[in-house]
Amino acid sequence: MSTKQTLFGIPKLPQKALFFLIPLFLSCFMSSIISFISVINSIGFNHQTLRAWLSSWGLAWLIGFPTVLLVLPLARKLALCLVKTDTN
């Protein structure tokens, strides 16, 4: 892992920023993929696809990001119920 303190000359964020960055990236990727599939399924590839997809993605992300922030702790607890814990 990189130990540099900057990325493209911009200072890196503190470790606490992971609380928002991971859900931010997760919600962006998931909402973009799901909305793209939904738009293609609804209207197919045509001259309106990009516009419809961006509109759909924007709405999906506005709902998805706060949802991920709220649901992630529950998902983490459920996942921890399914894995062994180290008892050194």
C-alpha positions as CSV (number, residue, x, y, z in Angstrom):
1,M,0.0,0.0,0.0
2,S,1.2,3.5,-0.8
3,T,2.7,5.5,2.0
4,K,2.7,8.8,0.0
5,Q,0.8,11.6,1.6
6,T,-0.6,13.1,-1.6
7,L,-2.4,11.8,-4.7
8,F,-1.8,13.9,-7.8
9,G,-0.5,16.7,-5.5
10,I,-3.7,16.7,-3.4
11,P,-3.3,15.8,0.3
12,K,-4.9,12.4,1.2
13,L,-7.8,12.4,3.6
14,P,-7.5,11.1,7.2
15,Q,-8.4,7.4,7.9
16,K,-11.7,8.5,9.4
17,A,-12.9,9.5,5.9
18,L,-13.3,5.8,5.1
19,F,-16.6,5.9,7.0
20,F,-18.0,8.0,4.1
21,L,-15.7,7.0,1.2
22,I,-16.5,3.3,1.1
23,P,-20.3,3.8,1.1
24,L,-19.8,6.6,-1.5
25,F,-17.9,4.4,-3.9
26,L,-20.1,1.4,-3.3
27,S,-23.3,3.4,-3.9
28,C,-21.9,5.0,-7.0
29,F,-20.9,1.7,-8.6
30,M,-24.0,-0.2,-7.6
31,S,-26.5,2.5,-8.6
32,S,-24.8,3.1,-11.9
33,I,-24.7,-0.6,-12.9
34,I,-28.3,-1.3,-11.7
35,S,-29.8,1.9,-13.3
36,F,-27.9,1.1,-16.6
37,I,-29.3,-2.4,-16.7
38,S,-32.8,-1.1,-15.9
39,V,-32.7,1.6,-18.6
40,I,-31.4,-0.8,-21.2
41,N,-34.1,-3.3,-20.3
42,S,-36.8,-0.6,-20.5
43,I,-35.8,1.4,-23.6
44,G,-32.9,-0.4,-25.2
45,F,-30.0,1.3,-26.9
46,N,-31.1,4.4,-28.7
47,H,-30.5,8.2,-28.8
48,Q,-32.1,8.7,-25.4
49,T,-30.3,6.0,-23.5
50,L,-27.5,8.2,-22.1
51,R,-29.9,10.9,-20.9
52,A,-32.3,8.4,-19.4
53,W,-29.5,6.5,-17.7
54,L,-27.9,9.6,-16.2
55,S,-31.3,10.8,-14.9
56,S,-32.0,7.3,-13.5
57,W,-28.6,7.1,-12.0
58,G,-28.8,10.4,-10.2
59,L,-32.1,9.5,-8.6
60,A,-30.8,6.0,-7.7
61,W,-27.7,7.4,-6.1
62,L,-29.6,10.0,-4.1
63,I,-31.5,7.1,-2.5
64,G,-28.7,4.6,-2.6
65,F,-26.0,6.6,-0.7
66,P,-28.0,7.4,2.4
67,T,-29.4,3.8,2.3
68,V,-25.9,2.3,2.3
69,L,-24.9,4.6,5.2
70,L,-27.9,3.3,7.2
71,V,-27.8,-0.3,6.2
72,L,-24.0,-1.0,6.3
73,P,-23.8,-1.4,10.1
74,L,-26.6,-3.9,10.0
75,A,-25.0,-5.8,7.1
76,R,-21.7,-5.8,9.1
77,K,-23.4,-7.3,12.1
78,L,-25.2,-9.9,10.1
79,A,-21.9,-10.9,8.3
80,L,-20.1,-11.2,11.7
81,C,-22.8,-13.7,12.8
82,L,-21.7,-15.9,9.9
83,V,-18.0,-15.9,10.4
84,K,-15.7,-17.4,13.0
85,T,-14.0,-15.0,15.3
86,D,-10.4,-15.4,16.4
87,T,-10.1,-16.3,20.1
88,N,-6.4,-16.1,20.6
